[in-house]
Amino acid sequence: MTRYAVIDFETNGLMPEQGGRALEVAAVIVQDGRITESWQSLMNPGGRVQAFITALTGITQAMVS
């Protein structure tokens, strides 16, 4: 049996010194090639979600406020 986790982060930028923070974290458990569990959560980045991030990820300021 093969079992592993895949974790993904969505951010509002890649450079913390320029305000880049996580907006969302998600994880899935894959067992024998099939997703058996999943989880996701939005996070308030403590700053503004820029329009291009909303266009890219679908995550809006209202969703994380």
Backbone atoms as SQL, in Angstrom:
CREATE TABLE atoms (id INTEGER PRIMARY KEY, chain TEXT, resi INTEGER, resn TEXT, atom TEXT, x REAL, y REAL, z REAL);
INSERT INTO atoms VALUES
  (1, 'A', 1, 'MET', 'N', 0.851, -1.172, 0.000),
  (2, 'A', 1, 'MET', 'CA', 0.000, 0.000, 0.000),
  (3, 'A', 1, 'MET', 'C', 0.901, 1.240, 0.000),
  (4, 'A', 2, 'THR', 'N', 0.641, 2.163, -0.926),
  (5, 'A', 2, 'THR', 'CA', 1.358, 3.433, -0.999),
  (6, 'A', 2, 'THR', 'C', 0.425, 4.534, -0.521),
  (7, 'A', 3, 'ARG', 'N', 0.895, 5.314, 0.451),
  (8, 'A', 3, 'ARG', 'CA', 0.083, 6.399, 1.003),
  (9, 'A', 3, 'ARG', 'C', 0.988, 7.609, 1.218),
  (10, 'A', 4, 'TYR', 'N', 0.537, 8.776, 0.721),
  (11, 'A', 4, 'TYR', 'CA', 1.312, 9.995, 0.901),
  (12, 'A', 4, 'TYR', 'C', 0.384, 11.204, 0.881),
  (13, 'A', 5, 'ALA', 'N', 0.910, 12.336, 1.356),
  (14, 'A', 5, 'ALA', 'CA', 0.159, 13.595, 1.386),
  (15, 'A', 5, 'ALA', 'C', 0.723, 14.546, 0.341),
  (16, 'A', 6, 'VAL', 'N', -0.172, 15.290, -0.283),
  (17, 'A', 6, 'VAL', 'CA', 0.201, 16.367, -1.195),
  (18, 'A', 6, 'VAL', 'C', -0.320, 17.660, -0.581),
  (19, 'A', 7, 'ILE', 'N', 0.567, 18.637, -0.412),
  (20, 'A', 7, 'ILE', 'CA', 0.202, 19.908, 0.217),
  (21, 'A', 7, 'ILE', 'C', 0.392, 21.035, -0.792),
  (22, 'A', 8, 'ASP', 'N', -0.554, 21.976, -0.809),
  (23, 'A', 8, 'ASP', 'CA', -0.500, 23.107, -1.737),
  (24, 'A', 8, 'ASP', 'C', -0.806, 24.389, -0.989),
  (25, 'A', 9, 'PHE', 'N', -0.068, 25.440, -1.298),
  (26, 'A', 9, 'PHE', 'CA', -0.308, 26.773, -0.747),
  (27, 'A', 9, 'PHE', 'C', -0.622, 27.728, -1.879),
  (28, 'A', 10, 'GLU', 'N', -1.591, 28.601, -1.668),
  (29, 'A', 10, 'GLU', 'CA', -1.832, 29.741, -2.555),
  (30, 'A', 10, 'GLU', 'C', -1.364, 30.964, -1.788),
  (31, 'A', 11, 'THR', 'N', -0.670, 31.862, -2.477),
  (32, 'A', 11, 'THR', 'CA', -0.116, 33.045, -1.820),
  (33, 'A', 11, 'THR', 'C', -0.493, 34.309, -2.581),
  (34, 'A', 12, 'ASN', 'N', -0.267, 35.447, -1.930),
  (35, 'A', 12, 'ASN', 'CA', -0.482, 36.727, -2.605),
  (36, 'A', 12, 'ASN', 'C', 0.842, 37.318, -3.062),
  (37, 'A', 13, 'GLY', 'N', 1.853, 36.491, -3.176),
  (38, 'A', 13, 'GLY', 'CA', 3.177, 36.884, -3.645),
  (39, 'A', 13, 'GLY', 'C', 4.215, 35.910, -3.138),
  (40, 'A', 14, 'LEU', 'N', 5.352, 35.874, -3.791),
  (41, 'A', 14, 'LEU', 'CA', 6.380, 34.907, -3.431),
  (42, 'A', 14, 'LEU', 'C', 7.452, 35.467, -2.515),
  (43, 'A', 15, 'MET', 'N', 7.469, 36.786, -2.308),
  (44, 'A', 15, 'MET', 'CA', 8.527, 37.408, -1.529),
  (45, 'A', 15, 'MET', 'C', 7.978, 37.969, -0.220),
  (46, 'A', 16, 'PRO', 'N', 8.253, 37.310, 0.907),
  (47, 'A', 16, 'PRO', 'CA', 7.744, 37.784, 2.193),
  (48, 'A', 16, 'PRO', 'C', 8.131, 39.231, 2.493),
  (49, 'A', 17, 'GLU', 'N', 9.316, 39.636, 2.089),
  (50, 'A', 17, 'GLU', 'CA', 9.758, 41.003, 2.362),
  (51, 'A', 17, 'GLU', 'C', 8.955, 42.043, 1.579),
  (52, 'A', 18, 'GLN', 'N', 8.208, 41.587, 0.573),
  (53, 'A', 18, 'GLN', 'CA', 7.340, 42.477, -0.202),
  (54, 'A', 18, 'GLN', 'C', 5.868, 42.214, 0.105),
  (55, 'A', 19, 'GLY', 'N', 5.597, 41.535, 1.201),
  (56, 'A', 19, 'GLY', 'CA', 4.219, 41.317, 1.630),
  (57, 'A', 19, 'GLY', 'C', 3.610, 39.996, 1.209),
  (58, 'A', 20, 'GLY', 'N', 4.379, 39.125, 0.577),
  (59, 'A', 20, 'GLY', 'CA', 3.854, 37.826, 0.160),
  (60, 'A', 20, 'GLY', 'C', 3.500, 36.963, 1.358),
  (61, 'A', 21, 'ARG', 'N', 2.264, 36.541, 1.413),
  (62, 'A', 21, 'ARG', 'CA', 1.771, 35.720, 2.521),
  (63, 'A', 21, 'ARG', 'C', 0.858, 34.622, 1.979),
  (64, 'A', 22, 'ALA', 'N', 0.694, 33.578, 2.750),
  (65, 'A', 22, 'ALA', 'CA', -0.213, 32.493, 2.376),
  (66, 'A', 22, 'ALA', 'C', -1.658, 32.963, 2.481),
  (67, 'A', 23, 'LEU', 'N', -2.471, 32.558, 1.506),
  (68, 'A', 23, 'LEU', 'CA', -3.910, 32.838, 1.482),
  (69, 'A', 23, 'LEU', 'C', -4.732, 31.580, 1.731),
  (70, 'A', 24, 'GLU', 'N', -4.182, 30.453, 1.308),
  (71, 'A', 24, 'GLU', 'CA', -4.919, 29.187, 1.409),
  (72, 'A', 24, 'GLU', 'C', -3.922, 28.051, 1.527),
  (73, 'A', 25, 'VAL', 'N', -4.283, 27.044, 2.296),
  (74, 'A', 25, 'VAL', 'CA', -3.508, 25.813, 2.379),
  (75, 'A', 25, 'VAL', 'C', -4.476, 24.658, 2.145),
  (76, 'A', 26, 'ALA', 'N', -4.009, 23.670, 1.416),
  (77, 'A', 26, 'ALA', 'CA', -4.835, 22.495, 1.134),
  (78, 'A', 26, 'ALA', 'C', -3.949, 21.255, 1.179),
  (79, 'A', 27, 'ALA', 'N', -4.560, 20.137, 1.522),
  (80, 'A', 27, 'ALA', 'CA', -3.834, 18.868, 1.556),
  (81, 'A', 27, 'ALA', 'C', -4.772, 17.749, 1.122),
  (82, 'A', 28, 'VAL', 'N', -4.210, 16.790, 0.431),
  (83, 'A', 28, 'VAL', 'CA', -4.946, 15.575, 0.098),
  (84, 'A', 28, 'VAL', 'C', -4.090, 14.381, 0.495),
  (85, 'A', 29, 'ILE', 'N', -4.745, 13.316, 0.894),
  (86, 'A', 29, 'ILE', 'CA', -4.079, 12.048, 1.158),
  (87, 'A', 29, 'ILE', 'C', -4.348, 11.150, -0.042),
  (88, 'A', 30, 'VAL', 'N', -3.277, 10.628, -0.608),
  (89, 'A', 30, 'VAL', 'CA', -3.383, 9.729, -1.753),
  (90, 'A', 30, 'VAL', 'C', -2.996, 8.342, -1.286),
  (91, 'A', 31, 'GLN', 'N', -3.874, 7.399, -1.537),
  (92, 'A', 31, 'GLN', 'CA', -3.602, 6.017, -1.172),
  (93, 'A', 31, 'GLN', 'C', -3.825, 5.144, -2.390),
  (94, 'A', 32, 'ASP', 'N', -2.800, 4.417, -2.771),
  (95, 'A', 32, 'ASP', 'CA', -2.860, 3.539, -3.946),
  (96, 'A', 32, 'ASP', 'C', -3.361, 4.283, -5.180),
  (97, 'A', 33, 'GLY', 'N', -2.891, 5.525, -5.357),
  (98, 'A', 33, 'GLY', 'CA', -3.227, 6.300, -6.552),
  (99, 'A', 33, 'GLY', 'C', -4.572, 7.007, -6.512),
  (100, 'A', 34, 'ARG', 'N', -5.296, 6.925, -5.391),
  (101, 'A', 34, 'ARG', 'CA', -6.610, 7.574, -5.280),
  (102, 'A', 34, 'ARG', 'C', -6.642, 8.514, -4.094),
  (103, 'A', 35, 'ILE', 'N', -7.299, 9.665, -4.249),
  (104, 'A', 35, 'ILE', 'CA', -7.462, 10.600, -3.149),
  (105, 'A', 35, 'ILE', 'C', -8.482, 10.022, -2.175),
  (106, 'A', 36, 'THR', 'N', -8.061, 9.839, -0.927),
  (107, 'A', 36, 'THR', 'CA', -8.950, 9.262, 0.079),
  (108, 'A', 36, 'THR', 'C', -9.417, 10.284, 1.111),
  (109, 'A', 37, 'GLU', 'N', -8.670, 11.387, 1.278),
  (110, 'A', 37, 'GLU', 'CA', -9.037, 12.442, 2.216),
  (111, 'A', 37, 'GLU', 'C', -8.587, 13.775, 1.647),
  (112, 'A', 38, 'SER', 'N', -9.292, 14.847, 2.002),
  (113, 'A', 38, 'SER', 'CA', -8.870, 16.186, 1.577),
  (114, 'A', 38, 'SER', 'C', -9.257, 17.209, 2.633),
  (115, 'A', 39, 'TRP', 'N', -8.524, 18.328, 2.621),
  (116, 'A', 39, 'TRP', 'CA', -8.763, 19.407, 3.572),
  (117, 'A', 39, 'TRP', 'C', -8.244, 20.696, 2.963),
  (118, 'A', 40, 'GLN', 'N', -8.935, 21.822, 3.217),
  (119, 'A', 40, 'GLN', 'CA', -8.444, 23.132, 2.783),
  (120, 'A', 40, 'GLN', 'C', -8.956, 24.196, 3.717),
  (121, 'A', 41, 'SER', 'N', -8.174, 25.287, 3.806),
  (122, 'A', 41, 'SER', 'CA', -8.563, 26.397, 4.657),
  (123, 'A', 41, 'SER', 'C', -8.001, 27.698, 4.093),
  (124, 'A', 42, 'LEU', 'N', -8.844, 28.728, 4.082),
  (125, 'A', 42, 'LEU', 'CA', -8.387, 30.063, 3.718),
  (126, 'A', 42, 'LEU', 'C', -7.755, 30.715, 4.938),
  (127, 'A', 43, 'MET', 'N', -6.823, 31.650, 4.698),
  (128, 'A', 43, 'MET', 'CA', -6.148, 32.352, 5.784),
  (129, 'A', 43, 'MET', 'C', -6.137, 33.839, 5.473),
  (130, 'A', 44, 'ASN', 'N', -6.306, 34.651, 6.498),
  (131, 'A', 44, 'ASN', 'CA', -6.207, 36.094, 6.338),
  (132, 'A', 44, 'ASN', 'C', -4.721, 36.452, 6.283),
  (133, 'A', 45, 'PRO', 'N', -4.252, 37.015, 5.157),
  (134, 'A', 45, 'PRO', 'CA', -2.828, 37.316, 5.022),
  (135, 'A', 45, 'PRO', 'C', -2.403, 38.578, 5.772),
  (136, 'A', 46, 'GLY', 'N', -3.358, 39.299, 6.348),
  (137, 'A', 46, 'GLY', 'CA', -3.020, 40.516, 7.065),
  (138, 'A', 46, 'GLY', 'C', -2.717, 41.685, 6.150),
  (139, 'A', 47, 'GLY', 'N', -3.117, 41.566, 4.919),
  (140, 'A', 47, 'GLY', 'CA', -2.908, 42.623, 3.934),
  (141, 'A', 47, 'GLY', 'C', -3.887, 42.468, 2.793),
  (142, 'A', 48, 'ARG', 'N', -3.757, 43.316, 1.803),
  (143, 'A', 48, 'ARG', 'CA', -4.678, 43.341, 0.681),
  (144, 'A', 48, 'ARG', 'C', -4.402, 42.216, -0.319),
  (145, 'A', 49, 'VAL', 'N', -5.468, 41.613, -0.831),
  (146, 'A', 49, 'VAL', 'CA', -5.362, 40.639, -1.918),
  (147, 'A', 49, 'VAL', 'C', -5.451, 41.422, -3.223),
  (148, 'A', 50, 'GLN', 'N', -4.395, 41.393, -3.989),
  (149, 'A', 50, 'GLN', 'CA', -4.340, 42.167, -5.225),
  (150, 'A', 50, 'GLN', 'C', -5.236, 41.555, -6.304),
  (151, 'A', 51, 'ALA', 'N', -5.685, 42.405, -7.225),
  (152, 'A', 51, 'ALA', 'CA', -6.610, 41.984, -8.282),
  (153, 'A', 51, 'ALA', 'C', -6.042, 40.843, -9.119),
  (154, 'A', 52, 'PHE', 'N', -4.752, 40.884, -9.428),
  (155, 'A', 52, 'PHE', 'CA', -4.203, 39.807, -10.272),
  (156, 'A', 52, 'PHE', 'C', -4.173, 38.475, -9.525),
  (157, 'A', 53, 'ILE', 'N', -4.064, 38.499, -8.195),
  (158, 'A', 53, 'ILE', 'CA', -4.125, 37.262, -7.418),
  (159, 'A', 53, 'ILE', 'C', -5.547, 36.711, -7.434),
  (160, 'A', 54, 'THR', 'N', -6.536, 37.588, -7.304),
  (161, 'A', 54, 'THR', 'CA', -7.934, 37.164, -7.396),
  (162, 'A', 54, 'THR', 'C', -8.212, 36.554, -8.763),
  (163, 'A', 55, 'ALA', 'N', -7.696, 37.180, -9.830),
  (164, 'A', 55, 'ALA', 'CA', -7.898, 36.648, -11.182),
  (165, 'A', 55, 'ALA', 'C', -7.229, 35.281, -11.351),
  (166, 'A', 56, 'LEU', 'N', -6.075, 35.103, -10.720),
  (167, 'A', 56, 'LEU', 'CA', -5.331, 33.857, -10.842),
  (168, 'A', 56, 'LEU', 'C', -5.898, 32.728, -9.997),
  (169, 'A', 57, 'THR', 'N', -6.279, 33.051, -8.749),
  (170, 'A', 57, 'THR', 'CA', -6.680, 31.995, -7.808),
  (171, 'A', 57, 'THR', 'C', -8.179, 31.940, -7.536),
  (172, 'A', 58, 'GLY', 'N', -8.885, 33.046, -7.809),
  (173, 'A', 58, 'GLY', 'CA', -10.302, 33.129, -7.468),
  (174, 'A', 58, 'GLY', 'C', -10.540, 33.519, -6.015),
  (175, 'A', 59, 'ILE', 'N', -9.464, 33.743, -5.255),
  (176, 'A', 59, 'ILE', 'CA', -9.580, 34.111, -3.843),
  (177, 'A', 59, 'ILE', 'C', -9.714, 35.628, -3.756),
  (178, 'A', 60, 'THR', 'N', -10.780, 36.102, -3.116),
  (179, 'A', 60, 'THR', 'CA', -11.035, 37.534, -2.999),
  (180, 'A', 60, 'THR', 'C', -10.692, 38.035, -1.596),
  (181, 'A', 61, 'GLN', 'N', -10.601, 39.351, -1.466),
  (182, 'A', 61, 'GLN', 'CA', -10.363, 39.964, -0.167),
  (183, 'A', 61, 'GLN', 'C', -11.471, 39.585, 0.814),
  (184, 'A', 62, 'ALA', 'N', -12.710, 39.598, 0.346),
  (185, 'A', 62, 'ALA', 'CA', -13.836, 39.245, 1.215),
  (186, 'A', 62, 'ALA', 'C', -13.735, 37.815, 1.738),
  (187, 'A', 63, 'MET', 'N', -13.192, 36.926, 0.944),
  (188, 'A', 63, 'MET', 'CA', -13.077, 35.531, 1.359),
  (189, 'A', 63, 'MET', 'C', -12.079, 35.334, 2.509),
  (190, 'A', 64, 'VAL', 'N', -11.047, 36.163, 2.582),
  (191, 'A', 64, 'VAL', 'CA', -10.018, 35.988, 3.608),
  (192, 'A', 64, 'VAL', 'C', -10.137, 36.962, 4.764),
  (193, 'A', 65, 'SER', 'N', -11.035, 37.934, 4.648),
  (194, 'A', 65, 'SER', 'CA', -11.214, 38.920, 5.737),
  (195, 'A', 65, 'SER', 'C', -11.992, 38.344, 6.887);
